[in-house]
Amino acid sequence: MTVNSSQIVGNTLQINITSNTAWACCYTTRLELVCASQNFTNNFQYNTNQICKPNTGPMAYNQLNIDISQYCPGTILKWRAREANGPLTATYTVTVPGNVALAVTPSASPASVCIGECTDLSAVTTGSCGNNLTYSWSNGAGNGQTVNVCPIENTSYTVTVTDPRDICGALTATNTVTVNLEPPLSVGIASIQPAVVCVGDDASLTIPGAVGDIQWQTSSSGAPPWTDIPGATTTTYTYAGAIVNAFFRAEVSNACQTDYSNVVDLTVLELPSSNFSFTTVCEGNSTSFEHLLQPDVISWQWEFGDNNGISALPDPGYTYTQFGFYDVTLIVTGSNGCVATLTETIEVYPNPIADFLFDSVCFPLPIQFTDQSLDNGAYSITQWSWDFTDNQTTIQQSPLMTFPVFGAYGATLTVTNSVGCQSEVTLDDALVHPLPVADFDANLQQCNEDEMTLTDQSTVDLLSNDAITTWSYNLGDGASINTPDGQYTYAIAGTYDVQLLVTTNNSCLDSITQTVAVNPLPVYDLAISDVCQEVLFTPGNNSSVPGGVLDSTIWDIDGVIYTDVEPQHVFSTYGIKNISLRLISDLGCVVDTTFQMEVYPKPSAEFETDNICAENTLVINDLSSVPAPGLLVVSDWILTDGTVYSYNTLTSNVFTNHGMETITLVVETQQGCQDTALLDVYIHPIPEPLFSFNNICESDSAVFTDQSTVATGLVAQWNWDFDNSQQSSLQQPPVQDYPADGFYDVV
């Protein structure tokens, strides 16, 4: 068997048990519950439900719920159980929840009594379980929650309360209360020290040996009525601030009786008068004090409230170094020895603190003087008075002052507050700085692209440390220069307003503007191309002056000076040539330009040949040339009849006509440079061969007769070929024989 849990919930003890027997049978578990202080008796008061196990496995019983409401909180219970006739379980304990602190509080009413009187004792119990409580008191006081006792001495009573609680046993609690007897009353002898005082002094009332409650009383005559002095309930009491003569006694009492002491009297002497008057002054001035003199005063002691000044004079004067409120005390001693003290609070008015500031300006601007004075207390400044070193005055708080010339000026400010206290301050060196005088030198007439030189000539008078520290040239085209001197070149001709702004180290400034005329430069507009050697060169020139007049044109062409607008020049040599041009406007603005052009070499046309006969081939030897880097690209041959042949067609040519032939050779380079050569060639006429012959018969002799002619000249050579293996070089050949008939070609 296994105990799964054992706990108290409310007034119920809940127990959960599981059966672990090894037989499939029906079982019941029995439980014995007893007080923890008792022994088990094998009286099993409670049973679980019966379970029938179908097998040997564990099986839980229903939860066993046991009512424990009959037990008081804090009671400890124990239990054990047995399944069937099996072994007992271990012993389990549980505690009934709740407060178990039983306590009793006794009291006596009244707590103290006089001899022969009685008091009630009562007890209050907390933490009990039931209502059947019993009380017993010691020292014969008896039993019960409330008892009455009549002690003859101080007695302590102990009460014991018993709570029967439940079947597990009772609880008890004890406590003690003491009842005191009032002590016997004792009055004692009253006294007062001192018996004679001055008005306002204290006197000490004492009544040593008094036993009981004390209450001091006073009377104006030593007889009734007597009046209780509030708070005067101790054996020694200080009667403070006596004003008039008085009588005193002590009433001594307890709960049982009341008695009175002897009467003592107090004599109160009059004080001398300490009243005084004073004058109210400003800080740093003397304050006068006057005692309102009484004839019975024999000494004076003044304390002026600044922990420093004192005086024994009846009417002193005193100077306070700081403003504020001071408690002034006058102590006077009268002829009866009484001392009177009076403290009056006086006020020493503050002086305002005068102060101001000013700015430094540039002439002729006004200087702003700004009041910086402080009230220095509760009284505000109401008046301002200014005096300046140039004798100007004003009562404005913060005046704006204009001075006639530059220089250093001083000012004195006097301020007055609402109670008439004054203060002044003087400050020098309010500076009205001189203005600089801006000036500069520059070439105001110039040509475009000329460099303009700016030279500062500004000045400033020296007042203190005045000096020009910044320069700013506004050049009129958006550019600027921030140095005293500088150079600048305008990109565009025109009229420019050049402004120089100069600033001193004290921010004073001046400016000057001068107009600079930037005259336009001539603008060259040329049409120039390379030329051939020995060809007329004329440059195209459309140069001008924008908005102006071109006055002069000067050329330097290959060392030759021309002043024509478009000069003519022939280059005798070829190569790269430098040409310079100077253009001058009517305002003298000059533009020089130099450029290069190439003079191409002139070719040399030359050829040679021999006279020929008509219908023979004329061979020409072309000797034309051109210096490097020239290159001949064209050779045109022009005959007398105007026929033109290309380069390669005339180097060998057949002329059919005889006579004088003029051949012209025109050669041209790749740059188009040309040269021409002429050569007369005589074309001899071709002789006209002609002969006559007679036809013959076979074996006859043939006679050939030369009949050849030539247009000019004479036939000088003959060559016959008779087609019969015979030849002849004679004009008139010999007779020829033909052995056979037929046709023969005679040449």
Secondary structure, 3 states (H helix, E strand, C coil): CEEEEEEEECCEEEEEEEECCCCCCEECEEEEEEECCCCCCCCCCEECCCEECCCCCCEECCCEEEECCCCCCCCEEEEEEEECCCCECCCEEEECCCCCCCEEEEEEECCEECCCCCEEEEEEEECCCCCCCEEEECCCCEECCEEEECCCCCEEEEEEEEEEEECCEEEEEEEEEEEEECCCCECCCCEEECCEEECCCCEEEECCCCECEEEEEEECCCCCCCEECCCCCCCEEEECCCCCCEEEEEEEECCCCEEECCCEEEEEECCCCCCEEECCCECCCEEEEEECCCCCEEEEEEECCCCCCEECCCCCEEECCCCEEEEEEEEEEECCCCEEEEEEEEEEECCCECCEEECCEECCCCEEEEECCECCCCCCEEEEEEEECCCCEECCCCCEECCCCCEEEEEEEEEEECCCCEEEEEEEEEEEECCCECCEECCCEEECCCEEEEEECCECCCCCCCCEEEEEEECCCCCEECCCCEEEECCCCEEEEEEEEEEECCCCEEEEEEEEEEECCCECCEECCCEECCCEECCEECCECCCCCEEEEEEEECCEEECCCCCCEECCCCEEEEEEEEEEECCCCEEEEEEEEEEECCCECCEEECCEECCCEEEEEECCECCCCCCEEEEEEECCCCCEECCCCCCEEECCCCEEEEEEEEEEECCCCEEEEEEEEEEECCCECCEEECCCCCCCEECEEECCECCCCCCCCCCEECCCCCEECCCCCCCEECCCCCCCCCC
